Amino acid sequence: MAKKAAPKTPACGNTPEKRAALGSLFQMLIQAGIAQKGSIDNWWSLCEKIHRNEWTSYDQEGEGLEPMEIPFSQPRQDMLTAQVCSVITKQEPYMLAEDSGNTQGEESKERAVHKFWKSAGFEIKLRKASNICTDTNRVFYRVGFERVDDKAYGGLILDVLHPRKVVLFPCTEEGVQGARLVGHRFYRRVKEVLAMKKAKVYFGDPGTTIVGGDSPQEYDLGNDIGSAGVVANASGPDPMDERVELYEFCVKVDYEDSGEKWYLATIAFKTGALLQLQDYPYSRPWYFDASYIISNDDAYWSNVSVARNLAGLQDAMNKYNSGFYNGNMISAFPPIFGPELPEKDYRYSWGDIIPTDTPGQNWNPTTSFRGDPMVKHMQIIDIAGDRTARISANTQGSIQDRSTTATESSIVASADSVGIEEYIGNFASTLADVASFTCELLALHFEQWQGDALTLGVTKLGLLAPCLWEANGKTPGNTPGAKIAACERLVSLAQAFGPASGIDPYELTKVVLQNSNLSGADNIQIPKERLAPPAQPGIGGLPGQPPGVGGPPGVGPGPALPQGPAGPPQQPMPNA
């Protein structure tokens, strides 16, 4: 793939000497940003192990007891992702614009954002982001634009970044907006970097060296790469295939006391060689962060997450399950005691053979294991996990105990709904900024995709018009299924009370069609008079008058609906 020529170099880096000084400065800023994370990466790694069901908290293999780990945190985290992301992505358009003063312009902007997000893989990217965020309580999006002509609405770049790859400095509670430098780590082959230097995409300053041999495994404290069976730093026969650790970042530089200005830069981190520097054309950095839990800490890197809140309960559940499993197995296959056991005596299944100096026949003790208290405690831990994660067993698809009453189930379902709404509100809050920034990108690159713009009916000025953005599926009640269910309940009321209910079946039918996900549903035309509810006797009229007479203005009996053919006359029943 051909590389684009580098843009004009800013004055602050137009000589090799200036670039060398900036490279050293940027390297130190990145090192300081990494140092500000402290030991938080250890917690991320631990939570990721828990999520992968790899964390062994009950380590007694050497004593003959087998650790028994069960997924406790993982199903709750995965269901949280499923609940949140299905609500946000089910609605079309993904985002709603309001308060711009131009309803038609708002709808065209909504369509433009929806089409480009969908083309960029928004739905799968959102799930990936949620999966990371349940472990770390922080995930990042990078939003850019590079037109792709052979793809409908192609060009929007939507990258999901693990916080381990992201660096901010200074790292304050303001996050991205308060940082001087914000960027992310990535890798290229040595051959590719040298080719980009030769093509003048990267600077080719004399004296700068490109060193390979870097690997993301250097930062993999949780052994995520190794546990997958991958050898990330395996070297091939060609040293040009070795990887170089690079950082791309937005950074503020004050050149000759003219005031700080945003630049976009790339450096080879280990050597500090500045490879690229250009003016940054947008109003803010193209990095956005999202969280599930809003903490009150002054520090930006939070020490809480859904997985970390469940870590202690996962540990306790592992210990109880290990004790319950081993206790039952030892009770079924107790150990054998005996003097100088002959070869024919061997370990049979679960119990150990324990030689003793006591003469006599081989024997085994009678053991009786009672695990009822453990089962009771595990149930208590399970309930605590539901309350902590706000994802109940009912939400996870588990069958409830028959002793659970309908009232109790309703209370749990209500609590789940409130918890999911809070998660959605927190996690989707950054999407408003992403939508606004998407419009800025589309406006600045309007000429590159104006053919698609004609189809959408959107203009450059319309994209730049300020408005408020909100996720369309911000609450579970906005999902298509919930809307259809609500319409069904209203239809029942309309049938029961007739015109006096004031419910318009025509509008309800429109909502059902719009949310049915049926191809061509928007083109279905039903005359409104065909859906008018029939008047019910004694409803909507005055006493002693026909239905509808003397009722509210405009309320009366609707036209009779077509009836099928009359059936045969009913025959009298014979006497018994």
N, C-alpha and C positions, 0 to 999 in steps of 0.2 A: 504494500500500500504506500503510495507516494506521500511524502511528508510535505506540509505546507512550509513556505519560506517564512523566516522569522520576521515579525513586525519590527518597526523602527525602534532602535534602542533608546531609552530615555537618557537625558543628559547626566543623570546621577550614576550611570554605568556605561558611559560611551568610550571608556578606555580600559585596557587590561588591568591597569593599576587600580582604578576605581572598582572594577569587578572583583578583583582579588580581595580588596578591603571589605566590600559588601558580602562576599562569600563567607569570610571569617566571622563577620557580625551575625549573619543569618544562622550560621552553624551554632554560635553561642546562644542565640535566642531559642533555637530548637532544643538544644541541650537543657536550657533552663526550663522550658516548657515540659520536657520529659521528667525532669527532676521534681517539678511541682506535683506530679501525680503521686509521688511517694510510693507507698506500698499497696495502693488501691488495686493494682494489677493482680496481686496475690488473691484478693477477694474475688475478683472477676474470674480468675482461673478456678477457684474452688467452686463458685456457683455454676460454672460451666461443667465441671465434673459431676456435680449433683444433677444437673439437667440431663447429662448423658448417662446417668446411673452408674458412674464409675467411681464414685467416692466410697472408699471402704472405711467405715468408722469403727467396725467391730473386728479388730484384727487379732484373732486368736488361732490362726491355722496351726501354729506350732504346738498348741496345747490340745490338738485333736478336735477342736470345735470349728465347724464350718460357718463362716460369715454368710448371712442371708440378707441380701439387700433387695428391697422392693421399690418400684417406682412410686414415690409419694409426691415429690415436688414436680416431676416432669409432666404428669397428666394435667395438673392444675395450670402450669405454665402454658402448655400447648393449647388447652381449652381457652385460656385467656386470649391467646393470639387468634384462635378461631373465632371467638365471639366478637372481639374488637374489630378485626379486619373484615369479617363478613358484613358487619353493620356499615362500616365506612365505605366499602367498595360496592355494595349491592345497589346503591342509589345512582341514578344517572340524572344530571351530571354529578360528578364527585363533589364539586364545590358550588356554593350559591353566592352570588354577588348581590349586594343590596346597598341602598342609600346613595346611588350615584346620580339619581335624578333622571335616568334614561333607562326605562324598563327594557326596551328593545336592545339597547346596547349592552345591558347586563346579561341578557340571554345569549347574545352572540359571544361575549367574553366567557361565559360559563361553558359554552360549546367548544370554544377554542382550547381552554385549559383542559377540558375533559378529553378531547381528541389527542392532544399532544401528550398528556399524562398516560393515556391508555397505550399510545404507540411506544412510549418509553418503558412500558412494563410496570406501571404503577402498582397493580394489585399484588404481583409476586414480590416486588420490592418492599411494599408495606409489610408483608408477612415476614420477610427476612429481617426488616428493621425491628418488628415486634419481638421476634425470636431472640435477637440480641438484647433488646431492652429489658426483657424479663430477667435476664442474668445480671446486667450491668447498670440498669436504670439510666442509661445514656446511650443514644445512638445518633449518628449524624447522616445527613443527606448532603450531597454535593450536586448542585443544579447548574448546568451549563447549556450551551447551544452550539451545535455543529451540523449544519444542514446535510441531510441524507436525501438525495433527489429520487432514488428508486424506492422509497418507502413512503406510504401515505402518512402525512403529518409526522414525518421523521425529522429528527434534528435535536429534540430535547434530550439532554443527558441527565439521568437521574441515578446517581450512584449512592449506595448504602455503605457506610463506613463504620466499622467497629471502633469504639473509642480507643482501643489499643493502638490503632493506626493514626489517630488524630493528635495534633499538638496545638496548644494554645499558650500564648504568653503575652502579657501577664494573665494568669488564670484567676479571675475574680468571679464573684457571684453574678456579674453581668454577662458572663459567658462570651459568646462569639462577638457580640456588639462591643464589649469592653476590651477586647484583645488588640494588641498591636500586630501580632502575627498569628495566623490560623491556617493550618494546612494539614496534609496527610502524607503518609509514607506509601511508596509503591516501588516496584522493581522493573528494571529492563535488563536485557542481555548486554554484555559488553559490546558485542558486535553491533547491536542496534544503536547504542549510544554513540559509538564512533561514527556510524553511518549518518546519524543526525548532525554530528559536528561537521562532518564533511559537506553535508547539504546546507550548512549554515542555519539549520533550525536551532541547534545549540551552538554556543560560543566555542570557537576553536582556539582559545588563547594559548600561546606557547607556555610551557612549564606546568600546565594543569594535567594531572594524571587521572585516569579512570581505572579503579581497582575493582575486580570482581570477587566472587567468593562469598557474597552476603546472602543471607537466608532469613525468611520470616520466622524460622524456628528459633532464632536468637531471642525473640520476644515471646515465645510460646511457653510461658511458665506453667500453664496447665496441661502441657503435653497433648494439646488438641490434635496437632499434626501427627505426632507419633502414635497416638492411640488409634488413629484411622489407618495405620499401617503404611503411612507415607514417609518416605525419606526425602525431605524437602531440599537438603543441601547435597544431594548426590552429584558428583562431578562426572562429566562426560569426557570423551577423548579430546574435545576442542576447548581450550580455555576461553575462547570467545563466547562460549555458551554460558559462562558463569554470570550470575546476576549481580547487578549494582543497586545498592540501596539509594533511592532518590526521594526527595521531598518536593512537592509542589505546594505553594502557599501564597496567600494574600498577606501583604506586609505594608505597614506604614513607614515611609522614609521622609525625613525632613531634609531636603537638599538645599544647602546654602541659605538656611534660615528662611525659606520661602513658605513654610508651613507643611505639616504632614500631608502626604498624599498616598493613596493606595496604589500598589504595584503588584503584579503577578510574577512570581519567580519560581525557578527550579534549581536545586543544587544536588550535587553528589555528596551525601551526608558525611561519609567517612573522611573524605579529603577536603571537604568544604569548597569544592570547585563550583562556581556559579555558572550554570549552563544556560539559563534563560532569564531575561528580565524585560518586562514590557509594561506599558501603562495599563492599569486596570480600568475597563470602560464602564463598570456598573456602579450603582449607588451604594452597594453594601457587599461584604464578602459573600460568596456563593455557597457558604456552608450554613447548615441549619441543624439544630439539635432538638431531640425529643426525649421525653421522660414519661414514665408511668406513675411515679410517686413524687410528689412535690414536697421536698423537705425544707426545713427552716434553717438549715446549716448556712453559715456564712461562706463556707468553702464551696467551690463550683463542683468538684468531684464528690458526689454524694456517697455516703457509706451505707446506703440502704438500697434494696431492690426486692422484687417479688421473691426471687430465689434465695436471697440472703435472709429474708424474714422467715422462710420455711426451713432454713438449714438446720436449726436446732431440733425442730420436729422430725426432720428426715433422719437425723442422727438417732434420736430416741426410738423412732419406728424401726430403724435397722437393728438396734440392740434388742428390742422386744421380739422382733421376728426371728432373729438369730437364736435367742433364748428359747422361744417357743418351738422352733424347728428342731434344734439340737436336743431339747428336752424330750420331745416326742420320739425322736429317732433313738436316743439312748434308752428310753423306756421300752421301745420295741426290740432293740438289739443291744442289751446291756453288755458291759465289758466282762471278760472271762478272767478269773483268778485261779492260779494253780501252780504247783511246784514243778520246775524243770520240765516245761511242757514239751512233749515229743513233737516230731515234725508233722505228724498227722493233725495236730492241733494248730489251727491257723486263724488268722483274723477273718471272721465271717461278717461281711457287710459292715454294719455301723460300729459295733463295739470293738474296743482294743483288747488285745491279749496282754495281760499284765503278769509276768512271772513273779512268784513269791518263794520264800524259803520254807513256808509252812507245808509239812507233809500232808498227804491225803489226796483225795480225788479232786479233779478239776471241778470248779463250781462257778456259778455266776449268781450275783445277788438279785433278789427280786426287787425291781424298782417300779415305782408308780409315780408318774409325772402328772401333776395337776396344773394345767395352763389356763384355767378360768380367769384368775386375776390378771394375767398378761393380756388375755383377749379383751377384758374390760378396759384396761389401760390403753390398748391400741385403739379401741373405739373412741376413747376420750381424746387421744392424739389426733385421730381422724377428724373429729369435730373441730378441734382447735385449728387444724390445717384449713378447713373450710372457712372458718371465721377469719383467719389470717390472710388468706389469698382472696377471700370473697368469691370463691368458686366452689360451690357445694357439690356433693356427690350426685345430686339430682341433675345439675348442669353438666356434669361429666358423663351422664348417660347411665349411671349406676342405678340398680333397682333398690328402691327404698325398703326398709324393714316394714313388715306388715303391721307393726304396732304404730307406725307413723300415721297420724290423723291427717285429714284433708286440710284442717286449719294450720297445722304445723307445716305441711308442705307449702301452703300459700305464703306463710311467713318467710320461709326459706327462699322461695322464688322471688318475693318482693325484695329481700335483702340482696339476692344475686343481681337483680335488675338495677338497684341503686349502685352497687359496687361496679358493675360493668359500665354504667353511665359515667361514673367518675373516671374510670380508666380511659374511656373513650374521650372524655373532655380533656384530660391531661395530655394523652398521646396525640390527639388530633389538633391541639392548639397551634402547633407550629405550621400546620398545613395552610393556615391563612397567610402566613408570611411567604411560604413557598409559592402559593397561587399568585400573590401580588408580584413576586419576583419573576415568575414565569411570564406574566404579562409584560414586564419590563424587557425580558429577553426577546419575546416575540415582537415587540415594537421596534427594538433596536436592530433586529434582523428581519424586518418586515419584507424587504425586497426579495429575500431568499425564498419565501414561502407564500407570496401574495396570491399565487394561483389557488392554494388551499383557502386563503383568506376570503376570496370571492365566494367560494362555496359556503363558508361559514357566515358570511355577511358581516364580518368584523373589520374595523378600520384601525389604522395606526393610532389616531387620536382617541378612539374608543378604548383601546388597550391601555393607554396612559392615563385615562380618566380615573381619579381616585374612587375607591369604593371599599366597603367592608366585605370580608370573605368569611364564610362559615362552612364547615363540613356538612354536606347534605344529610348524611346518616349519623348525625351527632348522637342520637338516642335510638335505642332498639325499636321504639315506637314508629320510627320513620322507615323501617324496612318494608319491602313490598308485601311480605307475608303478614306483617302486623296490620298494614293498611287494609288488606283484603279481609282479614278477620274482623276488623272494626266495621267495615262495610257490611259484612254478613250480619253482625249484631244489629246495625241500624236498619237493614232490610227487614229483619224480624219485627222491629218496632213499627216500621211503616205498614207492614201487613196486619199487625195487631190493632193499630189505632187509625189507620186510613189517613185521609187528608188532614185530619185534625193534628197529626203528629208534626206537620210542617216539614217532613223529610222528603227530599226530592230524589226518587229512585234514579232519575236520569243522571244526576251528578254522581251518585254512588256508582252507577254502571261505568261512567267515564273513568273514575278512579281505579276500579277493578281492571278495566282494559289496559290502562296505563301501567299498571304494576303486574300484569300477567306474564311479562317476558315472552309473549307470543309474537312471532314474526308477523308484521302487518297489522297488529292490533289497533294501531292508531288510525288505520284506514277504515275501520268498521263503522258504519253509519247506521244508527237506529233512530227512527223518528221519536221525538220526545213524547208525543201523545200516546205512543204505544206502551210507554213505561209509566203512565200516570196510575197511581194506586186506585183501585176501585173503592168507592165509598162504602163504608160499613153501616148497616142499619143501626139507627139510634146514635150515630156518632157524627158530629159536625152539623146537626140541625137542631131546630127547636122542638120541644115536646109536641107530639101530634102532627109533625110535618114530615115530608119526605126527607131522606138523607141529603144533606148539603144545603137545604133551604134555611135561610136565616142564619147561616154560619158566617165565618169571617169572609170579607170580600175576596173574590177570586178562588174561593174554595168550594168545590162542588163535586158531584159525581163525575168521574172520568168516563170516557167511552168504554163500552164493554169490550173486553178482550175476546178474540175469536175463540169459539168453542169447537171441540171435536164433534164427531157424529154422535147422535143420541144412541144410547144403548137400548136393548130390548126391554119392553115393559116388565116390571117386577111381578112375578107370579105369587099368588097368596100361598102362605105356608100351610101345609096340611096339618090337620089336627093330630096331636099326638095320640 
